[in-house]
Amino acid sequence: MDQVVFHAGHAKICKVEKERVMEMEKLVSLCKRRGFLFQSSEIYGGLNGFWDYGPLGVELKRNIKEAWWRDMVSGHNELVLAEEAPSLFHMVGLDSSIIMHPQVWKCSGHYDLFHDFMVDCKESKKRYRHDQIRGRWVTSRGAEIFVATQVGGEEGDKETEQRALKYFNLRSKQAEELAWNGPLVSLTTVADFSKVLAPEAKTLGTLTAPREFNLMFKTIVGALGGEEDAAFLRPETAQGIFVNFKNVVDSSRVKIPFGIAQVGKSFRNEITPRNFTFRSREFEQMEIEFFCHPADSPKWYQYWRDRRFRWYLQLGLASSRLRLRDHDKDELSHYSCGTADIEYAFPFLPPGEFGELEGIAHRGDFDLRSHMEGKLVRQGEQLVVESDEHGKPRHRGSGKDLKYFNDQTRERFIPHVIEPSAGADRGTLAFLCEAYQEEQVEGETRLVMKFHPRIAPVKAAIFPLVNRDGMPEKAQALYGELKKEFAVFFDDGGAIGRRYRRQDEIGTPVGITIDGQTLQDSTVTWRDRDTLQQKRLPISQVKEELRAFLAPAQS
């Protein structure tokens, strides 16, 4: 079964950060107990890097995807202020196949470039990502070695100390004989592997040299099963949009600027999946490829950076834990004209570090040109088709004309692309982390998941105060009426306070109670999850009140 590892940081962590890590452990426990997330194939010991969404988790993730689709595609109606006049642009959807022609991945560059570096330990037979191993240099008894570990922060310091003592045959009381040369650093800073004591190894020099590991899952299409039948599970949804660009333009009559959006599964054979669902081998993406005129692409890049950042804030992520970070020049992909990441301060990350939620990339005309001409590489300031030793294209493109023709200006050009690419699973994890709170109410600890109402798995819970005097019947009637439009829950078991607490723990924003007064004047008690305030409301107005309560806020 997958072990959920949370790294606490490179240096000594403060009390607040320890509490955040403990909070993450409590959240993981809650996710299983309440049916948000389960380890895949758990009854067989689990499969590392794969997760199953339970009854509440699937509703939460679906609500996030639907909020994204409504705000970015079906409900999109934004006026963009051009210099001359306000104008609308279109957003349309697509659902491309998971397995595509292998040439797609050769021309996109994934076949050659989509890899991480890994190292193997010849002693323990374990495999590690080169950049995920940390360690410390230590000198003792005339020898200097690098003690490697996969644990970070204070626990990493303890781990390296214990392993160093064992290697030098020292006891704990002889720890002063260890001379540490700096804090934990990445294995990528080490040139001489003969001095490295690998994680779980007892002797030096057991790690192999770093080598490339392609992250795409390989499969076979067809009955023969030969190498010529090899294909790949897609590592991203974007290429399905690019190869359908011409189909969408011709069939939908959209005009530039416009966007194509897609939600779908992707697969990456991560060497070491970690941190709950943050880095998995199977995950879901919410991507937009926004096509525009090359001259207008800088302003559209800025537009999508701002709009996507604002979306997370509107759905409840705290601005203090969310940031928009521009990539440094040496971070940029070879095709990128500019990239910014929307990042969140997940509790399992070291203090001050953020994890990526979404990337917004200015991809220029790289993708459409690649699928026209062949795999592109950068030479100086230019992107050119990569050639083999005979001067022929190494990976040929489709040869199809993917240019856009403006029938008003009579201009023909390859559009530039702005790509906001979000992870649905990482987004779900961020909203789970943000929602988890423990509060003191009347001397007791209240565990509450403060989801934004739009993404809460259950929108309202219906309670009869007691199971007599006609209250259950009225509550069931209201439940049946609301169920036609909303995800609601009926609960008649136990004391009302205990029922409130159960709903708080799964994030239900509204509690509606049928009580004795309901029988007299047809009003109900409306309880707010966050403020705990209650008000009386005519039962006939509950549906309209709930509808207004859940309505999307205007951007």
N, C-alpha and C positions, 0 to 999 in steps of 0.2 A: 504493500500500500504506500502511496505517496506520502512522504514526510513533509509537512508544511514547515519550511524553515523561514524564520524572520531574522534579518540581519540588523543588528542594533547600532552599527556605526563603526568608524575607524578608531575613534578615540574613546575615552571614558564617557559613558553617557550619563546624563543627569537624571534626577528622579522623575522629572516630567516625561522624559523619553522612555524610561523603563515602564511607566504607567501606560504609555501609548502602545508599547509592544504587548503588554498584558491585555490591553483593551482589544488588540487584534486577535489574540488567542481566544478571548471571550466571544468575539464576533464569529470566528470560525466555528466554535462550539454551537453558537446560536443558529448559524446557517444550517447545520445538520439537524439540530433538535427541532427547529421549526419548519424544516422542509424548503430551505432556499437552495442549498447546494449539497450534493453528495459526491463522494469519490466514485469515479466510474468503475464498474465491475467490482465493487467493494467486497462482495461475498467470496470472490476468488483472490482477494488480496490486493485488488486495485491495479490500475494501469497508470503509470506515471505520466503526467501531462495531459490527462483527460478528465473532464468533470461532467456530471449530470446535474441539470437544474430540476429541483423538486417542484411541487405544486405552487408554492409561493414564489420561488425563484423564476420559474418560467413566466409567471404573470409580470413580475418586476422587469425582467429583461424585455419581454414583449412590449410593455408599456413604454420603455425607453426607446425601443426601435420605432414604435408607432408615433411617439412624440417627435422623434427626429424626422420621420417620413412626412408627418403632417406639417411641421414647421418649415422643412426644406423643400418639399415636393408638392403634395396635394393641396396644402393650405397656403402655399407660397403666393404672395401677391404684393411683393415689395416694389415700390417705385424707386428707381435709382436715378439720382439727379445727375444727368449729363450736363455738359456746359451749356448746351443750347436749350434743352427742355427735359422734363421728367420722362422716363421711359420704363417700360416693363421688360423683363426677360423671362423666358420660359424655363421650367424645370420639368423633366420627364423621367420616367423610371425604366429599369431594365432588370432582367433576371437571367444572367448567362450561365452556361453549364460549368460544372466544377472541373470536368476534364475537357481540355481543348487540344487542338492539333499541336504536336510537340514543337513545331516551328515557331509557334507563338512565343514560347519561352526562350528559344534561341535568339530570336530577333529582339526580344525585350531585354536581354542580357542576364536573365535569371539563370539560364543553363550554365553560363560560364562564371558569373560573378556572385550568385546568391549563396554565400557560404559563411560559416564561422570557422575559426581556427580551434582545433582540439588537440589535447595531449592525452596519451595513454600512460598508465603506470604499469610497468612490466612485472612488478611484484604483486600488487593488489588486484590487477586486471581491471581496474576502474578507469573510466573515461571522464575527462573534464573539459569544460570550455576554458581555453587558455586565459581569457580575460576575467574569469570568475574565480580564479584561485588567488588568494592573498597570503601573505606571510610576512615574517620578520627576520632580519639578519641578526645573528647572535654569535658571540665569540666565547669559547670556553676551552681550557686545556690546550691552548695553542691552535685551535681550529676555528674557522669561521664557516657557518652554514646558513642556509635560508630554510627556515622551518615553515612549511606551507600548510594552509588550512582553508576550509571553505566557510568557516564561521567568522563573522565580523564583530567589530566593537569589543566590548569588555569580555564577552565570551571567547572571542578570537584570541585575545591576549592570554586568557587562562589556558586555552587549548594549546597555544604555541609554547607556553612555559612548561606545561606538563610533558609535552612531547620532547622538548629540548632536554629536560631533566632526565627523561628516560633514555634518550639517545646517548648522552654523556655519562650515563650510569651514576647519576647524582640523586640524592634524596631531597625532599622538600626543604629541609633545614639548610641545604647547601645552595639554595637558589641565588645567593649573592655571588656565587662563582660564575653566573651567567651575565655576560655583558651585552646588553641589547643595543643594537645600532639603528635606532629610529623606530617609528611606528609601523603598523601594518601597511604594506604596499602591494601592488598588483604583481603577479608573476610576469606580466609583460615587461616589467622593468629589469628582469633578470636575464643576463646574457649567457651565463655559464650554468647549465643544468646539472653539471656533475656535483655542484655544491647544494643542490636542492633536496630536502627531505620531503617527499611527496605526502599528501594526506593519506593516512592509513599505511604508510610504508615505514619500514624499520631501518632501511639502508639508504645511502645517498645515491643520486644519479639514476633513479629508476624511471624518470619521465622521458618519454620520447620527444623529439623535436616537434614543434607545432606544425600541423598540416591542415589543409583545407577539408572541410566537411560540408557537402552540399545539403542544403536544408529542405530540398523538395522531396516529397514522398513519390516514389516511383511505383507504377502499376503497369498492368498489361491489358491491352484492349484487343479483343478477338480470341479465337479458339486455338490458334497455333502456339502462341506464347513465346515467340522468338523475340530477339532484340529489336527487330524492325517493328514489333508491335508495342514497344515501350511507350508509355505516356506518363503524365505527372498529375497529381492532385494540385490544383492551383494554390500558389503561395500568397496570392492577393486577388481581389476581385477586379482590380482596375483594368487589366488587359482585356477582359471580356467586354468592357465598355469601348476600348479603343478599336478593337477589331470589328465592332458593330457601329462605329461612328457613321459610316456612309449609309448603312441600313436605316438608322434613326433619322438622319437628315432627309433621306428620300421618302420615307414612309410617314413621318410626322410633320413635315413642312416647317420645322423649327428654323429660326434664323439666328445667326450669331449676333449677340452673345446668348448662349443657352447652356444648361447643365443637364447631365445624365447622372442619375443616382441609382445606387444598387446596394442592397443589403444581402449578405450571403456568407457562407462558410468558406474559410481558407485553412490551409494546413501547412505547418512548418515543422520539420523534424528537429526540434530543439535538442541540443546535446544534453542540457541540464535544465529541464523545466523547474520553476521554483516560485515561491511567494504566492501560494494559493492559486487563484486563477489568473494572476498577472502575466505569467509567461507560460503558455500552454501550447500543446502541439496541434490542437484543433480549436479554432476560435472563429468568431463572427465579426465581420467588418461592416461599417456603414460608410460608403465612399461616394464622393461626387467628383466627376470630371467636368470642369466648367470650361467650355471652349469660347475663346474670344479672339478679337483681332490683335495681332502682335503689338501694335502701337498702344493698345488700351490695357495690355496685360498687367503693367505695374499697379494701376489703380484697382484692378479686380483682385489682385493678390492682397492688397491692403484691405479691401472690402471683406473678403472671406476670412482673413485673420481676425478682424474685429467682430464679424457676425458670429463666427463659431465660438469665440471666447465668451461672448455675451450669452450664448445659448446655455452654457453650463452654469453660469451665474443665475440665470432665470429659473433653472430647475433646482437650485438650492445648494450648489457647491460654494463653500465660503471663499471669498476673495483672498483671505489670508493664506489659504492652502492651495490656491490656484495661481498659475502664472503662465505668461506667454513669452517663450524664449526663442530668440532668433538664433539660428545655427551660425557658428563661426565659419569662416571661409574654408578651413581645412576639414570641416564636418560635412560640407555639402556633397551630395552625389555628383557624379561627373556631368550629369545632364541638368542639374538644378540651377535655376537663376536666382533662387532664394527659398529658404525653408524656415518655418517657425513651428515649434512644438507647443501645444497646450499641455501643461504638466500639473500633476496633483501630488501633494505631500502625503503619500500613503504612510500609514503607521509603521509598516514593516521596513521602511527604508531608513538609512542612516540619517541622523539629525541634519537638517538643512538641505537634504537631497529630495528631488522630485522625480516622479515616474511619468512617462509619456502616456497621455490619453488620446491625443490626436495630433497628426502632423498636417500642416498646410504647406504644400509645395508648389512653387512655380516651376513647372516641368518644361517650359518652352514648347518647341515643336518636336521634342525628342521621340515621343511614342508614336505619333502618326507617321513621322518620317521613317522610323525604324521598321514599321510594318509595311511601308511602301518600298524602301530601298534595301534594308538589311540592317544587321546589328551595327550600331553607331558607337564610336569611341571618340574621346577628345584628343585633338592634336592642337596644342596651343590654345587659342581662343575659339577654335572651330570644332564642330562635330562632323566626323567623316565616317564613311562606311568602312568597317574593319575588313582588311584583306588578308588572304593567306599568303604563303611563300611564293605563289604563282601570280599574285596580283589580282586574284578573283575574290569576290565577296565571301567572307568566311561563313556567314549565315545569310542566305538570301531572303529578302522580304517578299511580300506577296506579289509585287509588281502592279498592284491596283492603284488607281489614282484616288488618294484620300484628301485631295485639296477641297476647299470650300469655295463655291462660286457665289458672289454677291450679285444678284440679278439687277440691282439698282445701280451700283457703281461700276458693274462689269469687271470687278476685280476678282482674281483667283489667287488663293493663298492657303498655306497650311496654318491652321489656327494654333495659337498658343493655348496651353492648358494650365488651369489652377486646380489643384487636387486637395480638398479637405478630406482626410482619411481618418476615420474614428474607429476605435475598437469597441464593439458592443459589450464584450465581456469585461474589458478594463473599465468602461464607463459604469457598468453594473457594479463592479467591485468598488469604484470610487463612491458611488451613491450609497452603497452599503456602509462603507467606512464613515461617510459624512453623517449618515442618519443615526448611527449608534450613539446613544447617550444614556448615562446613568444619573438620575436625579434623586434628591432627598425630598420626599413629600410626607409631611406629618410623621417624621421620624423613621420612615421606611424608604428603602431604595427602590425607585421605580426605573425599570429598564424600558426604554422607549426607542423605537425606530422612527425618527422624524423625517420620513420621506416627503418630498413635495407631493401634494395631492394628485397631480397628473400621473405620477409614476408609481404611486402606492399600489401594491398588489390587490388589496381589498379597499374599496372606497368608503364603505360604511358598514357598520354592524348593527343588526336589529335585535333588541332585547325586550322580551316581556319581563317586567319587574318580578312577577311571581307567576307560577304556572296554575293560575285559577282565575275565576271571575271574568272569563272571556278575554283576558289579556293575551294568552298565546294565540288565539284565533285572529285577533286584530293585528298582532305582530306578524303572523304568517301571511296575512293578506297584504300588508305593506311590503313585506319581503318579496312576495311574488310580483307585485307591481314594479318595484325598483329593479328586480332582477332582469327585467326585459331590456333595461338600458345600461345598468351599472353592475360592476363586480361587487356584490354585497354578500354578507355572511349573517346567518341566523344562529343565535346562541341562547339557549334557555337553561344551561346547566350551571348550577352553583350560585353563590352569592353574586350580586351585581358588581360589587367592587372587584371581585376576582375575575369576572368576565371582562371588565374594563381593562385590567392589567394584561390579560391574555391578548387583547386586541392592540394595546399599546406596544406589546413586544413584537408584533408582526407589522406595525406601522400603519394601522387603520386610522385615518385622520378624523373620522366622525363616528360617534356612537349615538344611536337613536333608541330611546327607551319608551316602551308603552307601559304606563303606570295607571294608578287609580284615577288621576285627573283626566287621563285620556278618555275614560269611560263617561266622564261628566261633560267635557267640553270639546272633545275630539282634537286635543293638542298633545304633542309629544315633547319629550326632553331631548334637546340637541346638545351633545357634549363635544367640545373641541379637544382633540388629543394633545395639542401643544400647550394651550393656555389653561386647560382643565375647566374652563368656564362653561356654564350651562345656560340655555335659554329655552323658553317655551315657543313652540311653533305649531300652527295648525297642520294637522296631518295631510290636508289637501295641498299644502304648499311645499311639502318635503322634497318632492321630485324636482321642482323648479329651483329650490334653494340648493340642492345638491348639484344640479346642472350648472348653476352660476358659480358655485364653489370650485368646481373642477375645470372651468373654462380656461383655456390657455391665455396667459397674459400677453398683451400686445408688446411687440418689440419696440 
